[in-house]
Amino acid sequence: MKALDGVIDQALLTWKLFFDARVPIHAKLVLVLAAVYVISPIDLVPDIIPILTQLDDLGILVASVKFMEMLAPDYVVSEHKAGIERRRAGKDAEVVDAPGFRNMDEEKPKNH
């Protein structure tokens, strides 16, 4: 399960970095170009070799995710990683001043 958690955490980090305005556009472009390569009919490894074709696509995606992470500012990456770790630990930031938000813990009836 640790491996699956790592994959999910990396996917969340990539998602958050991609939509963060503080990450430069050229870092995001790396991921976009990798996605275009994966869906394009042009491959580095010909389709005649079945397993290697999928592996090169996977390798390109993994490399582009890591490269985008390297190009993003360190403080932004650290901030998002810390948020993901807090969420995994069950310590989500409390939502305050949100319309319609009710803290159910505060509304518990008190026993006298």
CYANA upper distance limits for C-alpha pairs under 8 A (distance plus 0.5 A):
  1 MET  CA      5 ASP  CA      6.66
  2 LYS  CA      6 GLY  CA      6.67
  3 ALA  CA      7 VAL  CA      6.83
  4 LEU  CA      8 ILE  CA      6.68
  5 ASP  CA      9 ASP  CA      6.51
  6 GLY  CA     10 GLN  CA      6.59
  7 VAL  CA     11 ALA  CA      6.65
  8 ILE  CA     12 LEU  CA      6.68
  9 ASP  CA     13 LEU  CA      6.61
  9 ASP  CA     84 ILE  CA      7.30
 10 GLN  CA     14 THR  CA      6.56
 11 ALA  CA     15 TRP  CA      6.62
 12 LEU  CA     16 LYS  CA      6.60
 12 LEU  CA     84 ILE  CA      8.10
 13 LEU  CA     17 LEU  CA      6.54
 13 LEU  CA     77 VAL  CA      8.26
 13 LEU  CA     80 HIS  CA      6.91
 13 LEU  CA     81 LYS  CA      7.16
 13 LEU  CA     84 ILE  CA      8.04
 14 THR  CA     18 PHE  CA      6.49
 14 THR  CA     65 VAL  CA      7.15
 14 THR  CA     69 GLU  CA      8.03
 15 TRP  CA     19 PHE  CA      6.95
 16 LYS  CA     20 ASP  CA      6.54
 16 LYS  CA     80 HIS  CA      7.57
 17 LEU  CA     23 VAL  CA      7.02
 17 LEU  CA     69 GLU  CA      8.17
 17 LEU  CA     72 ALA  CA      8.13
 17 LEU  CA     76 VAL  CA      8.32
 17 LEU  CA     77 VAL  CA      7.77
 17 LEU  CA     80 HIS  CA      8.24
 18 PHE  CA     23 VAL  CA      7.79
 18 PHE  CA     28 LYS  CA      6.36
 22 ARG  CA     73 PRO  CA      8.28
 22 ARG  CA     76 VAL  CA      7.85
 23 VAL  CA     27 ALA  CA      7.35
 23 VAL  CA     28 LYS  CA      7.94
 23 VAL  CA     72 ALA  CA      5.73
 23 VAL  CA     73 PRO  CA      7.18
 23 VAL  CA     76 VAL  CA      8.16
 24 PRO  CA     28 LYS  CA      7.33
 24 PRO  CA     71 LEU  CA      8.34
 24 PRO  CA     72 ALA  CA      7.25
 25 ILE  CA     29 LEU  CA      6.56
 26 HIS  CA     30 VAL  CA      7.08
 27 ALA  CA     31 LEU  CA      7.85
 27 ALA  CA     67 PHE  CA      8.11
 27 ALA  CA     68 MET  CA      5.32
 27 ALA  CA     69 GLU  CA      8.25
 27 ALA  CA     71 LEU  CA      6.00
 27 ALA  CA     72 ALA  CA      6.95
 28 LYS  CA     32 VAL  CA      7.01
 28 LYS  CA     68 MET  CA      6.87
 29 LEU  CA     33 LEU  CA      6.50
 30 VAL  CA     34 ALA  CA      6.76
 30 VAL  CA     64 SER  CA      6.42
 30 VAL  CA     67 PHE  CA      7.97
 30 VAL  CA     68 MET  CA      6.81
 31 LEU  CA     35 ALA  CA      6.74
 31 LEU  CA     61 LEU  CA      7.99
 31 LEU  CA     64 SER  CA      5.97
 31 LEU  CA     65 VAL  CA      6.85
 31 LEU  CA     68 MET  CA      7.27
 32 VAL  CA     36 VAL  CA      6.75
 33 LEU  CA     37 TYR  CA      6.67
 34 ALA  CA     38 VAL  CA      6.75
 34 ALA  CA     60 ILE  CA      6.82
 34 ALA  CA     61 LEU  CA      6.43
 34 ALA  CA     64 SER  CA      6.83
 35 ALA  CA     39 ILE  CA      6.89
 35 ALA  CA     61 LEU  CA      7.68
 36 VAL  CA     40 SER  CA      6.41
 37 TYR  CA     42 ILE  CA      7.81
 37 TYR  CA     43 ASP  CA      8.07
 37 TYR  CA     57 ASP  CA      8.38
 38 VAL  CA     57 ASP  CA      6.10
 38 VAL  CA     60 ILE  CA      8.44
 38 VAL  CA     61 LEU  CA      8.38
 43 ASP  CA     47 ASP  CA      8.08
 43 ASP  CA     53 THR  CA      8.04
 44 LEU  CA     56 ASP  CA      8.00
 45 VAL  CA     49 ILE  CA      8.04
 45 VAL  CA     52 LEU  CA      7.37
 45 VAL  CA     53 THR  CA      6.12
 45 VAL  CA     56 ASP  CA      7.49
 46 PRO  CA     53 THR  CA      7.15
 47 ASP  CA     53 THR  CA      6.34
 49 ILE  CA     53 THR  CA      6.80
 50 PRO  CA     54 GLN  CA      7.61
 51 ILE  CA     55 LEU  CA      6.85
 52 LEU  CA     56 ASP  CA      6.62
 53 THR  CA     57 ASP  CA      7.04
 54 GLN  CA     58 LEU  CA      6.67
 55 LEU  CA     59 GLY  CA      6.46
 56 ASP  CA     60 ILE  CA      6.61
 57 ASP  CA     61 LEU  CA      6.79
 58 LEU  CA     62 VAL  CA      6.63
 59 GLY  CA     63 ALA  CA      6.49
 60 ILE  CA     64 SER  CA      6.52
 61 LEU  CA     65 VAL  CA      6.67
 62 VAL  CA     66 LYS  CA      6.80
 63 ALA  CA     67 PHE  CA      6.46
 64 SER  CA     68 MET  CA      6.46
 65 VAL  CA     69 GLU  CA      6.77
 66 LYS  CA     70 MET  CA      6.73
 67 PHE  CA     71 LEU  CA      6.73
 68 MET  CA     72 ALA  CA      6.70
 69 GLU  CA     77 VAL  CA      7.52
 70 MET  CA     74 ASP  CA      8.37
 72 ALA  CA     76 VAL  CA      7.52
 72 ALA  CA     77 VAL  CA      7.27
 73 PRO  CA     77 VAL  CA      7.01
 74 ASP  CA     78 SER  CA      6.56
 75 TYR  CA     79 GLU  CA      6.48
 76 VAL  CA     80 HIS  CA      6.78
 77 VAL  CA     81 LYS  CA      6.58
 78 SER  CA     82 ALA  CA      6.55
 79 GLU  CA     83 GLY  CA      6.81
 80 HIS  CA     84 ILE  CA      6.70
 81 LYS  CA     85 GLU  CA      6.68
 82 ALA  CA     86 ARG  CA      6.64
 83 GLY  CA     87 ARG  CA      6.67
 83 GLY  CA     92 ASP  CA      8.43
 84 ILE  CA     88 ARG  CA      6.64
 85 GLU  CA     89 ALA  CA      6.62
 86 ARG  CA     90 GLY  CA      6.71
 86 ARG  CA     91 LYS  CA      5.56
 86 ARG  CA     92 ASP  CA      6.50
 87 ARG  CA     91 LYS  CA      6.05
 87 ARG  CA     92 ASP  CA      5.57
 95 VAL  CA    101 PHE  CA      8.07
 96 VAL  CA    101 PHE  CA      7.97
 97 ASP  CA    101 PHE  CA      7.91
103 ASN  CA    107 GLU  CA      7.40
104 MET  CA    108 LYS  CA      7.18
